[in-house]
Amino acid sequence: MSKPLLVELYTEELPPKALKKLGAAFASGIAAGLKQRGLLEKDEHSVYATPRRLAVLFAAVLDKGADRPVEEKLMPLAVARGADGKASPALEKKLAAAGRSHLASLFPDGRDGADAFAVKKDGKAEFVYLQTLAKGQPLARALEEALVEAIEKLPIPKVMTYQLPDGITTVKFVRPAHGLVALHGDAVVDISALGLKAGRISHGHRFLGQTEITLDTATAYETVLKDAGKVIASFDQRRSLIETQLKAKAADLGASLGSNPDEYAGLLDEVTALVEWPVVYVAGFDRAFLEVPQECLILTMRTNQKYFPLFDSAGKLTEKFLIVSNMQVADPVNIISGNQRVVRPRLEDARFFYNQDRRERLETRVPRLGKVVYHNKLGTQLERVERVQLLAGKIARALNADTAQAERAAWLAKADLVTGMVGEFPELQGVMGRYYARHDGEPAAVADAIAEHYQPRFAGDRLPEHPVSCAVALADKLETLAGLFGIGQLPTGDRDPFALRRHALGVVRLLVERDLPLKLDALVSDAFSVFAKELKLADAHTDLESFVFERMRGYFAEQGYSTQQIEAVLGLRPVVVHKIPLQLAAVRAFAALPEADSLAAANKRVANILRQAEGKGEAGRDAEAMLLQEPAERALFEALKNASATATPLFERGDYTGYLKTFAVLKTPVDAFFDGVMVMAEDAALRRNRIALLADLQREMNRIADIAKLAA
């Protein structure tokens, strides 16, 4: 019979940053186990996760799984069949081990109820299979197995080892577990896990609700826990309620939580994992602290205190902030004043570091970077700064940007790493450098480049605006890539400890989205050139370029281009990266033409012919009109010449779409050429000229992209 099924594991406080994932994994793990065993009638379930529990409610679960046919691969037929055509000793031994010795006499065609043999091909050989019927498991057995499997697969950040009350049994779990509920409809399912026996007792809020709550039915769980236990069990509902309260409180104060919800989304998840009955209160701090850069105050409130700072309509930080509490009280004055007392020392620390740091100019801090190790094979941060400065100057000159400002910004870019504020809050590197540079009287472009050279820090992050900032940002990323590629520290699989994929994608985004007229091969060469010969870097130019091209493939795929379109362009390894979007747009427009498929197929055929000709030493170019004999080859020669004359000015103007579309007229003469002309003629001069004609065709059509890659 099908009924709702509730499973709840009651624990001590779970790690807040992992709670959402733990809840989802707990539910999906049990669901997978029940489904695998044939008990999950409907794949519908509700996930619950609070600081002290993981739970899941399934809509419909059977009390016993259905019998199901299974098939076991035994051995090759040649091994299973003896010389007399009956079961071999090897097969008899295999069946005996499975407790089915009696089936040996039935081989190969006999049947015993649901048990039977089958012979099937697997690759080139035939194999013997045993077909039988697996009995459906009862719910208690299936659920216990599924629960244990789900617990073992939980993404636990750090496992705890603790003893059960018997003082003997040791259990490992993310936090000590104290209760297990398993209800199928209104009946307790007799299972055990983590040394706990299932029952129907859940637990309410530690201070506001009933300590123990008896659940009559599985479906009553969420309602009873809320009404009697003062616990909102659903993580998503709790999060939504908190966000609604936060926005309402902010609106009452004429403020907001910030212009970008992504900036506080992680904090919202974290506080949701800290409370079971959320209530939002308003608190404040002394306005005098607003003289400190707001990034410092925001970071300490969000990161250290889990508070939500409030902003005015201009995006400026106010002295008000919001607290998400786990206690609902008539008069919250003690909660508010307590939190205000706690935050004040944090803000005082930020003000102290800010005032102390400004007493020393950034430029006087740079030599101190010589004592900070960057990498044991690549030297100190000071040596790295010298390399980035040299590379930033080269890039700035190529961009016609202010070289002196780019080199100055690169020289100062890492100086804030040895300030008190960044030492306390590493997330503020670059941000504080800009504030201190402004205080020192550095040019605005230099100060901005100090902050922006880290951008983009993550997917979707803003890019530097000013050419000086772009030069320093490119230099910083390319120096990192070249150095680490040069010592063989490449990413492997999912491991990328130095964020090289992010750096490479940053290079791509800067070149493309800022339309920077720089050549990738020259940038890579310049990046390697700034390293001292004593470091003995490996020649990894080609590997690094290939790595960047791989990031381009992913980047342009996200822009909506197909794999074929991307390969058609990137297969040519274009080094002028900022023009690649124009090339891709041209390829997309060309691919939409009715002539595209035929011309792509013809280009593929041409490429094969030219490859074979090159292997025989017969490759050539610039066909001679006087050697053209067949009408079809003369027609193709004239059509290509006319199309090229029209297309070349378009190419030079950067009208790549118009350039490619011009060659659509070649469909008919190309088809006629392959229908009526023998390329590999016996006459050597004639053969070489026809190969040259095809080489001319390929060269003209593939200046934008390898059209052959569009062929299916």
N, C-alpha and C positions, 0 to 999 in steps of 0.2 A: 504494500500500500504506500502511496506517495503522500508525504507530509512535509511541512517546513522543518528545517533543521538549523538549530543554533549551536554554535561552538564559541565559548569564551574562555580565554586564558587570562587570569587575574594575576598581576605582578606588582613588584615594587616599581618605582618611577623609571620609566623607559627613557633612553637617550633622546632628547627632543629633536635633534637634527636628523635622526634616523626614523622617527616614529611613522611618518607618512609612508615611507617605503616598506617598513616592517608590516604595517597594517595591510597594504596591498599584497605583499608577498605571502603573508599568512593566509589571506583569503584565496588567492589564486592557487597557492600550493595545495590547499585542501580540496579546492574545486577540481584541480587536475587529477588528484588521487581518486576522488569519487567518480569522476568521469571515466577514468581508465578502468575502473572496476565495475562500470555499468550501473551505478546507483544514482547518478545525477540526471533526473528526468528533464529538468529545465535548467539551462545554463544562465540562471538569473540569481544574483546574490547581492546583498548589501554589506558593505565593508564598514567596520567600526574600529576606531583606534583612539584611545585617550592616554594620558600620561601613565595610567595604571592598568591598561587592558588592551588586548587584541581580540577582536571578535568578528564573526561572519554569520550572516543569516541567509540560508539558501531557501528559495521559494518552494522547491519540490524535490524531495529525495526519497527514493524507494527504500523499503525496509529490507529488501534482499535483491541482489543483482540477478539479472537474467542469465541463464546458461548460454554460453557462446562458443561457437566452433573455433578451435585453434589448430594450428598446423606447425609441426616441429620438423625441421630439416635434420635428417639423420646422418646420411653418408652417401657417397657416390654409388650409383647402381652397380658399377663394376665391382665394388668392394662388398656391397650388401648381398649380391647374388653368388651363390656357390656354383661349382662346376655342374651340379645336378639341377640347377635352376631354382633351388630352394634357398632358404635363409642361410647365409654364411655364418661361421662362428663369430665373426666380428659383429654382425647384426644381432645375433642371439645375445652376445654380451651387452650390447647397447640396450636392448629391450629389457634384459634382466635388471640392469642398473636403474631403469625407469619403472620397475615393478610391473612390467608387462611381458613377462616371459612367454605367456600363453599365446601371444600373437605371432610368435616365430613360425608356428606350424601353418599359419594362415597366409604367409608371404607367397606370392606377391598380390594375389587378387582377393583374398578372403576378407571378411568383415565380421566384427564382433560388436554388435550394437552400434554405438557411434564411432568406434575405433576402426580405422581402415588405413591401408597404405595407398600412397599415390606416387607416381613417377613423373617428374617434371624436368624440363631442361633449364639449366642455369648456366648461361654462357654456352660453351661448346659441349659440356658434359651433362649427363642425366643424373639426377639425384633422387633418393628415396625420401619421402616425407611421411610422417605419421600424423594422420588427421584424427582428432578426438573432440570431445565436448567438455569444456571447462565449466564446472558447476559454479553458479553465481554465489558470491560471498554474502553472508548476512551483514547488516549495517554495522553492528558493533565491531566486527573484525575489520571490515573495510575502512571504517572511519578511524579506528585506532592506527591502522597502518598509514592511512593518508595523513593523519595529524602528525605522526612521528616523522614522516618524510618531509612534510611542510616545515616542521621545526628545524630539521637538519639543514634545509636549504635556505633558511632565512638570511638576508644580508646583514648579519650581525657585525657591527663595527668592532666590538671587543667582547669576547666571551668571558663570563664570570663562572667560577667554580665555587659551589657552595654545598653544604651538607643538609640533608633532610632531618626532620625532628628526631629520627631514630638514632642520630649521631653516627651512623655507619655509612649510609648510602650517599654517594657523591653525585651531584648533577651539574651539568654545564648548560648555561643559557645566558641570554643577554642580561637578565636581571633575575633574582630569585622569584619563582612563581609560587603563589599561595592558594590559588583556586582554579578549578576547571569546571565549566558548565557544558553539558551536551544534552540538548533536548530535541527529540524527534516528535513534533507535535506537542503533546503534554507529557510524554514519557521520557524518563532519563535513559540515555544510551550508556550501557555498561562498558566504559573504556577507561584507560589510564594513560597518563603521559607525564613526564618529568617528576615521577613519584607521586602524582596526584590522581585521585579517583574522582571521576565525574559525578556531579550532582546537579542541583537546580538553584544553588545559592550564589547570587551575585553580590556586589558591594557598591554602596553609594559614595557620594562625595565625602572626603575625610572629615569635614566639619559641618557641612550644610545638610547632608542627607542621611538616610538610614544606613547604619553600618552594614547590616545584612539584609538582603532583599530576596525573598522567595519568588522564583519565577514559575507561574502556573503553566505557561505555554511558551513556545519558541517565539511566536509572533508578538508576544506582549513585551519583549525585551526592551525595545527602544522607548516605548511609552512609559513603562513602569520605572525604568532607570531615570528618565527625566522627571517624572512626577514625584516619586518617592525617594530617589537617590540624588536629585539635583546634579545629574550628569547628562550632558549632551554627548551621546556616544559617537555620533558620526563626525569624523574629522572635517569633512567638507561643510557640513551644516554649521559646525562650530566656527570654522574659518569665515564663512559667509556672515555669520552673526557678528563676529568681531569686526570685520571690515565695515559692515553697516553701522555699527555703533561708533567706530572711529570717524567715519565720514560725517555722521550726524553731529558728533561733538565738535569736530573741526568747523563744520558749517555754522554751528551756533556761535563760534568765536570769530567768524568771518575769515577763517584760515583754510588751509588745505594740507593734505599729507605729502604734497609734492607734485610736480608736473608729470613725473614718470613713475607709474605704478611698479615697474620692474625694480626700482631702487629699493622698495620696501617689501616686495613680494616674499623674499627669503625670510625677513623678520616676521612677517605675518604667519608664515608656515611654522616658524619656531615658537612663537607665543601660543599658537593654536595647540601645539604639542605640550605646552606647559600648564594648561588650564582645562578644567572639566566643566566649569560654570562661569564663563567669561563675563566680566563687567568692566567697563571703561571709565576711568576717572581722569580729570584734568588737573595737572600740576604745573609748576613754573619755577624759573630760576631768576637770579638777579640779572637785570638788563645789562649790567656792566660787563658781563661775560661776552656780550655780542661784539665787543671790540676784537675778539679772537676770530680768525678766519672760520666761517661757518662750517666748512668741511670738517674741521677738527671737532667741533661740538656735535655735529651730526653723527660722526663716526663713533665717538665715545658713547653717545646716548643709544644709538642703535646696536652697536656691537657689545659694549660692556654692560649696559643696563636694560636692554630690550625695551626701550621707550620709543615712542613715535614722535619725532620733532614736528612742529607745525610751521607753516610758511605763509607769508602774506601774499597778496595778489601779484606782487612783483617777483615772487620766488625767493624773497629774503627770509632768513630764519627769524622766528619770533622767540620770545622768552617763555612761551607756553609749550608744553608737551603732554602726551597722553600715555597713561599707564593701563595695561591690560592686567586686571587682577583676577584671582581665582576665588575672591570673597565678595559676596554681596552683603553689604551692611547698610543700616539706616543712616549712619553718619560716618562717612569715609575719611574724616579729618586726620585720623591717626595713620591711615594707609598713605594718604597724600603727603603729609608732613614727613613721614618716614622715608618715602622715596625722594623727596626734595633734599633731605639731609644726606642721603646716600649719593646723589648725583653731584652735589656741590664739590666734594673733594676731587672728583674726576674732572670737572670743569676748571677747578683751580690748577690741577696738574697741566691741563692743556694751555692755560694762560701763562703758567710759569715757563713751560718749554718754549712757547712762542716768544715771550719777552727775552728769554735767555739767548735763544738762537739768533735774534736780530742784533745782538751785540757784536757779532762777528760776521764779516762779509763772506759771501759764498766763495769768492776767489781764494781766500786764505785757507779754506777748508780742503781745497782740491789736493794739495800735497799729502794730506792725511789718508787719501784713498790708496796711497802706496803701501799702507799696512793692511788693506782689506783684500783678501784673496778672492779673485774672480773665479779662476779654475787652476788647478795645480799644474796643468800643461799649457795654460795660456796666460799665466801671470796674474798681476794684481788689477784692481779696478782702475788704478792710475794708468797703467799700461794700456788697458782697454780704452780709457778716455782718450789717450793720445791717438790710438788707431781710429776711433770714431771721429775725432776732430779732423784728422787728415782726410778721411773718406767723405765727411760732410762737406769739406771745402771743395773736393772734386765734384761732388754731385751738385752743389750750389752753382759752381761755374758752368756746368752743363745746362742748368736751368736758367742761367742768367739772373740768379738770385744774388743777394748781398752775401758775398763769400765771407767777409770779415764777421758779419753777424752770425752766420751759420757756424763758423769755427768757434766763436765766442760761446754760443749756446751749447755746442757740443762739449766744450771745455768745462762748463759749469753744470752740465745736465745731471751729473751723478753726485754733485757736492752735497746735496741735502741728505744723502745716505748717512752722513756722519753728523747730522743734527739731532738734537734731543727729541724733537717732535717725531721725526721719521723713525728714530730708534724705538719710540713707544708705539707708534702707529705706522708700520711699514706700508700700509695701503695708501698713505699720503705722499709717497715719493713722487716727485714731479709736481704735485699740487703745491707742496710747501716750497719747493724750489722756485716756483713762479712768484709766490708772495715775497720770499726773501730777495729775489732778484729785483723785484719792483722797489723794495725798501732800499736796496743798494744803489738804485738809480740806473739800472741797466735798461737799454732800449726795450720798448714793448715787444718787438719781434723776438728778441732774445729771451725775455721772460716767458713769453707764450710758448716758444719752442722747447724750453726746459720742461714745461708741463705736457705739451702735446707730443713730444717725441716718443712717448710710450704708446700712443694711439696708433691703430685700434687695439685695445687691450683684450677685447672679446668679440665674438660674432655680433655684428650689428652695431658695434661701437662707432662713435663719431671719428672722422678722420681729421688730421691737422688741416688748417685752412691756409696759412701763409706759406709761401714758397720756402722760406727759411726753416719753418717747422717741418715741412715735407722733406727737405734735404737731411735734417738731423734724424728724423724718424726713419727714413730709408737707411741712413748710415748705421744707426743703432741696430736695426734688424739684420742688415746684410753682414755686418761685422760678426754678429752672433752666429748667423748661419755658416759663414765661411770658416770661422774659427772651429766650430764644433764639427762641421763636416771634415775639416782638415785633420782633426785628431780622431776621426772615426766614431764620434758620438752621435750616431744616427738614430732616429726613432725606430722602434721595432714593435710591430703589432699595435696593441693599444697603449704601449708605453712610450711616453714622450716627455721625459722629466724636464727638458729644457724648453718646452713649448715651441719646438721648431716648426711644427705645422702652422701654429698661429702666427709666427713671425713671417713665414713664407706667404701665407694668405694676406697678411698685412702689406707685404710688398706688392702683391697682385692688386689689392684694392687701391693702394696709393697710386700706382701707375695708371690703372684704368679709370678710377672714379675722379681722380684729380687731373686726368688727361696730361700726364707728364711725358714729354717727348724724349724718353730715355731708352736706350737699348739694353735689354736684359743681359746679353753676353758681356757688354762693356761694364755694366754694374757689377756682375759677378767677378770679372777680372780685376776691377778696381778694389773690390772687397778683399780678395786674396792678396793683393799687392801691398796692403798696409801692414801685413804681418811681417815681423822680423824673420830673416832667414834662419836665425838660430833656433826658432821654434820648430823648424823642419815639418811644416804642414804637408800632408799628402796632396797630390794634384787631384782635387775633387771638383774641378770646375764643371765638368759634364754631369757628374752626379747631382750637384746642387741645382744646375739648370733643369735637369729632369725632375727633381723634387718640386721645384717651383711650378713646372708645367703640370704636374699631378694636381697641385692645389688649384691651378687654373681650371682643370677639367671639372673639379667639384664646384668651383665658383660659378662657372658658366652654366653648368647643369642646373644650379639653383636659379639661374636667370631664365630658365625655361627652354634652353636649346637642347636638341636631341643629341644622343651619343654620336650618331653619324655626322651631324653638322659640326660638332665640336672636333671630332677627329679629322674632318676634312680641313679644318683650319689649323689646329694645333699639330697635326701630322707634318706640316711644313716647318715646324719649330720657328715661328715668327718671333723675332727678337724685339720688334717695336710693339710692345705690349698694349699701349694705349689705343692702337688702331684695331686690335682684335675684335672689339664689339662691332665695328663697322664691317669687318670681314664676315663675322657671323651673321649679321643682319643681311648682308648680300647673299650669303649661302642660303639662308632661310627663304629669301625672296626668289632666288633661282630655283630652289627645290619645289616651289609652288607652281612653276611653269609647266605646261603640258609636255614640253620637250625635254624636261630635266631627266626623267628616268632613262630615256634612250641615250642622251649624251653622257650620263654618268656611266652607263653600261659600256658605251663606246670608249670612254676614257680608261675604264678598267681593262678593256681589251688592248688598247694602245699601250698601257703600262706593261702588260705582259709581253707584248711583242718587243718593246724597247728593252725590256730586261733580258730577253733571250738574245736580242741583237748585240747588246753590250757584252754579254758572256762570250759571244763569238768574235768580238772586236769589230763589229760593224755599225756601232752607234755613230750618229752624225746629226747635223742640224743645218738649217738654211737650205731648203730644197731649191734646185735650179729649175726654172720654168722650161728651159730648152730640153730637159730630159724627161719631161712629162709626156706620156704617150696616150694613155687612155683618157677618154672624155671625162670620166668620173674623177680621175685624179686632177685633171686640169680645173674642173669645176670646184673641187675642194680647195685647191691652191688659190683660185681667185676669190672664193667666198671667205677664206681665212684672211687673205690680204685685206679685203675690204672691211671685214669685221674688226680686224686689228687697228686699221686706220681710224675707225670710228671710236673704238674702245680706249685706245691709248691716252687721248686727252682726258677722258673720264677718269682713268686710273690716276693720272698725274694730279687731277683736282681732288682726289680722294673720294670720288663717286664710285665706290666699289660695287654697289648694287647695279647701277647703270652699266658698269663695265661687264659684269657677268651676264646680265640680260642681253647684252649685244650679241653674245655668242649663241643665243638660242636659234638664230637663223642657220646655224651650221648643221642642224639635225638632218635635213634632207640630203645635203651633199656628203655628210659623213656616212649615212646609211647607204647611199649609192656607192660610195667608195668601197666599203666593205663587201657590198654585193657584187661589184663588178671588177675589182682590181685584186690581182695576186701580189701581195706585198713581197713575199719571198720568191721573187722572180729568179730565173736561172742566170740572167744577165746581171753581173755584179754591180755595174754602175747604176742600172735601173733599180736594183734592189736597195742599194744604199740611198738613192734619191728618195725612194718611197718611205724608207725608214726615217730619213731626214724630215720629210713632210709630216709624218706622224709626230716626230719630236717637236717640230714647230707648233703643231696643233696642241700638244700637251703643254708646252711652255706658255703659250698665249692664254690658254683656258685656265691654267693652274697658278697664275700669279697671285690670285686671291686665296685659293683653297685647292686641295686635292679633290677634284670633282669625282674621281673614281670612288672615293670613300662613301659617296651618296648612293652607290649601287647596292641594291638589296643582296 
